[in-house]
């Protein structure tokens, strides 16, 4: 018997009055977060949802996220967290592909109309039976979009006997964009998630009172495991920040005495820029800084260390690895530009295309307690990346004489924009549905603020008269905000190999 909700339940029992989450002026103790999660579990069971069922959650970093996440787990169901930037048709796809029985969806704001998109996606997904609105006005019991969480929880008991799930049961399905264009759901067990949270917690030094800034999205594996689950296990306070803004992040760090910050490289670059331009002050309380998502420029690493007096520890992982696989660990020298060494209980090696182990340069393969069960309902895709317990990542790296790994190249042509993985083929497939587009090639181009920007090279159909601006606007309507190309360049031809493959390296 093992259930990931133990990271909340243990802390609620041992530290009921300790502050679990902070959002603006709102401060919620562990006991309350646990009680609302119990109510959510009772609600699900009352609607016929239990062990083995899938429940989707689309919500930014708000208290609703842990309420619902842990409620789903307590009921014995599987959480399917959704990226809040998805469009309606993308939400429908995720609901149908995962077989979700219910969707808890934030009502949204004028800038982020998530509720409308979620409702439209829910209406399109025939198998999803229940839609619960997480209202934008904190205690609202009514919404034009449907039944609100608070109305549904009315009369639900605050006690719940957590479902007896096994260590191998699926706790979370994290969707990752596949190079084939359609996102795949990585099935992560209770054991995968619990062990990764425990190791993430124990890797970082403890303070008398720990506070974590939660600005990495909780729907993403990095924020979920390293911030929320590890933070709750530690009985730390999670300072929620729904949208990263550097000067506000620095203000919150100072106000709430934040001890741990985890972010993607562009966030570190933005924090440095804010301090340099006088838009924020260096927080005195910060002890630990962790980075992942993409390679951190060594200059940023050095500047941050000099300016903030804290070294950034870089790590590496994927949704399929729960996510942490390697880290520059406390007690061992950190190496700039390195993703460190494998964490406890995890092995890494470098392999060639035929899975043969190679010396100092190859594709990273990983084995250990953190490896997913497989891709949901995709045995062929699973077989492509898994062998004898080893998972091949698609990332090329080199290993030095001390066993530290350094990422050299990305999984094929993946673009990492602001910490989000963007797969060109998926964008190309959508672009090709535009009536004016004959052929499209999408690449990442260097960008100061996002690390990489998405650029599309397009050959128009004969006689078609769309402009670059019109095509970008159409993409904005059709794709999630982190995916759509901001730059379009029309070409009469694209460089190709003899077999007709587009030579992307000549376009970058």
KAPE-V763232 format. One record per residue. N is the residue number from 1. SS is DSSP state (H for helix, E for strand, L for the rest). Layout:
# KAPE-V763232
n=N ss=SS
n=N ss=SS
This chain:
# KAPE-V763232
n=1 ss=L
n=2 ss=L
n=3 ss=L
n=4 ss=L
n=5 ss=L
n=6 ss=H
n=7 ss=H
n=8 ss=H
n=9 ss=H
n=10 ss=H
n=11 ss=H
n=12 ss=H
n=13 ss=H
n=14 ss=H
n=15 ss=L
n=16 ss=L
n=17 ss=L
n=18 ss=L
n=19 ss=E
n=20 ss=E
n=21 ss=E
n=22 ss=E
n=23 ss=E
n=24 ss=L
n=25 ss=L
n=26 ss=E
n=27 ss=E
n=28 ss=E
n=29 ss=E
n=30 ss=H
n=31 ss=H
n=32 ss=H
n=33 ss=H
n=34 ss=H
n=35 ss=H
n=36 ss=H
n=37 ss=H
n=38 ss=H
n=39 ss=H
n=40 ss=H
n=41 ss=H
n=42 ss=H
n=43 ss=H
n=44 ss=H
n=45 ss=H
n=46 ss=H
n=47 ss=L
n=48 ss=L
n=49 ss=L
n=50 ss=L
n=51 ss=L
n=52 ss=L
n=53 ss=L
n=54 ss=E
n=55 ss=E
n=56 ss=E
n=57 ss=E
n=58 ss=E
n=59 ss=L
n=60 ss=L
n=61 ss=L
n=62 ss=L
n=63 ss=H
n=64 ss=H
n=65 ss=H
n=66 ss=H
n=67 ss=H
n=68 ss=H
n=69 ss=H
n=70 ss=H
n=71 ss=H
n=72 ss=H
n=73 ss=H
n=74 ss=H
n=75 ss=L
n=76 ss=L
n=77 ss=L
n=78 ss=E
n=79 ss=E
n=80 ss=E
n=81 ss=E
n=82 ss=L
n=83 ss=L
n=84 ss=L
n=85 ss=L
n=86 ss=L
n=87 ss=L
n=88 ss=H
n=89 ss=H
n=90 ss=H
n=91 ss=H
n=92 ss=H
n=93 ss=H
n=94 ss=H
n=95 ss=H
n=96 ss=H
n=97 ss=H
n=98 ss=H
n=99 ss=L
n=100 ss=E
n=101 ss=E
n=102 ss=E
n=103 ss=E
n=104 ss=E
n=105 ss=E
n=106 ss=E
n=107 ss=L
n=108 ss=L
n=109 ss=L
n=110 ss=L
n=111 ss=L
n=112 ss=L
n=113 ss=L
n=114 ss=H
n=115 ss=H
n=116 ss=H
n=117 ss=H
n=118 ss=H
n=119 ss=H
n=120 ss=H
n=121 ss=H
n=122 ss=H
n=123 ss=H
n=124 ss=H
n=125 ss=L
n=126 ss=L
n=127 ss=L
n=128 ss=L
n=129 ss=L
n=130 ss=E
n=131 ss=E
n=132 ss=E
n=133 ss=E
n=134 ss=E
n=135 ss=L
n=136 ss=L
n=137 ss=L
n=138 ss=L
n=139 ss=L
n=140 ss=L
n=141 ss=L
n=142 ss=L
n=143 ss=L
n=144 ss=L
n=145 ss=L
n=146 ss=L
n=147 ss=L
n=148 ss=E
n=149 ss=H
n=150 ss=H
n=151 ss=H
n=152 ss=H
n=153 ss=H
n=154 ss=L
n=155 ss=L
n=156 ss=L
n=157 ss=L
n=158 ss=L
n=159 ss=L
n=160 ss=L
n=161 ss=L
n=162 ss=L
n=163 ss=L
n=164 ss=L
n=165 ss=L
n=166 ss=L
n=167 ss=L
n=168 ss=L
n=169 ss=L
n=170 ss=E
n=171 ss=E
n=172 ss=E
n=173 ss=E
n=174 ss=E
n=175 ss=E
n=176 ss=E
n=177 ss=L
n=178 ss=L
n=179 ss=L
n=180 ss=L
n=181 ss=L
n=182 ss=L
n=183 ss=L
n=184 ss=E
n=185 ss=E
n=186 ss=E
n=187 ss=E
n=188 ss=E
n=189 ss=E
n=190 ss=H
n=191 ss=H
n=192 ss=H
n=193 ss=H
n=194 ss=H
n=195 ss=H
n=196 ss=H
n=197 ss=H
n=198 ss=H
n=199 ss=H
n=200 ss=H
n=201 ss=H
n=202 ss=H
n=203 ss=H
n=204 ss=L
n=205 ss=L
n=206 ss=L
n=207 ss=L
n=208 ss=L
n=209 ss=L
n=210 ss=L
n=211 ss=E
n=212 ss=E
n=213 ss=E
n=214 ss=E
n=215 ss=L
n=216 ss=L
n=217 ss=L
n=218 ss=L
n=219 ss=L
n=220 ss=L
n=221 ss=H
n=222 ss=H
n=223 ss=H
n=224 ss=H
n=225 ss=H
n=226 ss=H
n=227 ss=H
n=228 ss=H
n=229 ss=H
n=230 ss=H
n=231 ss=H
n=232 ss=H
n=233 ss=H
n=234 ss=H
n=235 ss=L
n=236 ss=L
n=237 ss=E
n=238 ss=E
n=239 ss=E
n=240 ss=E
n=241 ss=L
n=242 ss=L
n=243 ss=L
n=244 ss=L
n=245 ss=L
n=246 ss=H
n=247 ss=H
n=248 ss=H
n=249 ss=H
n=250 ss=H
n=251 ss=H
n=252 ss=H
n=253 ss=H
n=254 ss=H
n=255 ss=H
n=256 ss=L
n=257 ss=L
n=258 ss=L
n=259 ss=L
n=260 ss=E
n=261 ss=E
n=262 ss=E
n=263 ss=E
n=264 ss=L
n=265 ss=H
n=266 ss=H
n=267 ss=H
n=268 ss=H
n=269 ss=H
n=270 ss=H
n=271 ss=H
n=272 ss=H
n=273 ss=H
n=274 ss=H
n=275 ss=H
n=276 ss=H
n=277 ss=L
n=278 ss=L
n=279 ss=L
n=280 ss=L
n=281 ss=L
n=282 ss=L
n=283 ss=L
n=284 ss=L
n=285 ss=L
n=286 ss=L
n=287 ss=L
n=288 ss=E
n=289 ss=E
n=290 ss=E
n=291 ss=E
n=292 ss=L
n=293 ss=L
n=294 ss=L
n=295 ss=L
n=296 ss=L
n=297 ss=L
n=298 ss=H
n=299 ss=H
n=300 ss=H
n=301 ss=H
n=302 ss=H
n=303 ss=H
n=304 ss=H
n=305 ss=H
n=306 ss=H
n=307 ss=H
n=308 ss=H
n=309 ss=L
n=310 ss=L
n=311 ss=L
n=312 ss=E
n=313 ss=E
n=314 ss=E
n=315 ss=E
n=316 ss=E
n=317 ss=E
n=318 ss=E
n=319 ss=H
n=320 ss=H
n=321 ss=H
n=322 ss=L
n=323 ss=E
n=324 ss=E
n=325 ss=E
n=326 ss=E
n=327 ss=E
n=328 ss=L
n=329 ss=L
n=330 ss=L
n=331 ss=L
n=332 ss=L
n=333 ss=L
n=334 ss=L
n=335 ss=L
n=336 ss=L
n=337 ss=L
n=338 ss=L
n=339 ss=L
n=340 ss=E
n=341 ss=E
n=342 ss=E
n=343 ss=L
n=344 ss=L
n=345 ss=L
n=346 ss=E
n=347 ss=E
n=348 ss=E
n=349 ss=E
n=350 ss=E
n=351 ss=E
n=352 ss=L
n=353 ss=L
n=354 ss=L
n=355 ss=L
n=356 ss=L
n=357 ss=E
n=358 ss=L
n=359 ss=L
n=360 ss=L
n=361 ss=E
n=362 ss=E
n=363 ss=E
n=364 ss=E
n=365 ss=E
n=366 ss=E
n=367 ss=E
n=368 ss=E
n=369 ss=L
n=370 ss=L
n=371 ss=L
n=372 ss=L
n=373 ss=L
n=374 ss=E
n=375 ss=E
n=376 ss=L
n=377 ss=L
n=378 ss=L
n=379 ss=H
n=380 ss=H
n=381 ss=H
n=382 ss=H
n=383 ss=H
n=384 ss=H
n=385 ss=H
n=386 ss=E
n=387 ss=E
n=388 ss=L
n=389 ss=L
n=390 ss=E
n=391 ss=E
n=392 ss=E
n=393 ss=E
n=394 ss=E
n=395 ss=E
n=396 ss=E
n=397 ss=E
n=398 ss=E
n=399 ss=E
n=400 ss=L
n=401 ss=L
n=402 ss=L
n=403 ss=L
n=404 ss=L
n=405 ss=E
n=406 ss=E
n=407 ss=E
n=408 ss=E
n=409 ss=E
n=410 ss=L
n=411 ss=L
n=412 ss=L
n=413 ss=L
n=414 ss=L
n=415 ss=E
n=416 ss=E
n=417 ss=E
n=418 ss=L
n=419 ss=L
n=420 ss=E
n=421 ss=E
n=422 ss=E
n=423 ss=L
n=424 ss=H
n=425 ss=H
n=426 ss=H
n=427 ss=H
n=428 ss=H
n=429 ss=H
n=430 ss=H
n=431 ss=H
n=432 ss=L
n=433 ss=L
n=434 ss=L
n=435 ss=L
n=436 ss=L
n=437 ss=E
n=438 ss=E
n=439 ss=E
n=440 ss=E
n=441 ss=E
n=442 ss=E
n=443 ss=E
n=444 ss=E
n=445 ss=E
n=446 ss=E
n=447 ss=E
n=448 ss=L
n=449 ss=L
n=450 ss=L
n=451 ss=E
n=452 ss=E
n=453 ss=E
n=454 ss=E
n=455 ss=E
n=456 ss=E
n=457 ss=E
n=458 ss=E
n=459 ss=E
n=460 ss=E
n=461 ss=L
n=462 ss=L
n=463 ss=L
n=464 ss=L
n=465 ss=L
n=466 ss=L
n=467 ss=L
n=468 ss=H
n=469 ss=H
n=470 ss=H
n=471 ss=H
n=472 ss=H
n=473 ss=H
n=474 ss=H
n=475 ss=H
n=476 ss=H
n=477 ss=H
n=478 ss=H
n=479 ss=L
n=480 ss=L
n=481 ss=L
n=482 ss=L
n=483 ss=L
n=484 ss=L
n=485 ss=L
n=486 ss=L
n=487 ss=E
n=488 ss=E
n=489 ss=E
n=490 ss=E
n=491 ss=L
n=492 ss=L
n=493 ss=L
n=494 ss=L
n=495 ss=L
n=496 ss=E
n=497 ss=L
n=498 ss=L
n=499 ss=L
n=500 ss=L
n=501 ss=L
n=502 ss=E
n=503 ss=L
n=504 ss=H
n=505 ss=H
n=506 ss=H
n=507 ss=L
n=508 ss=L
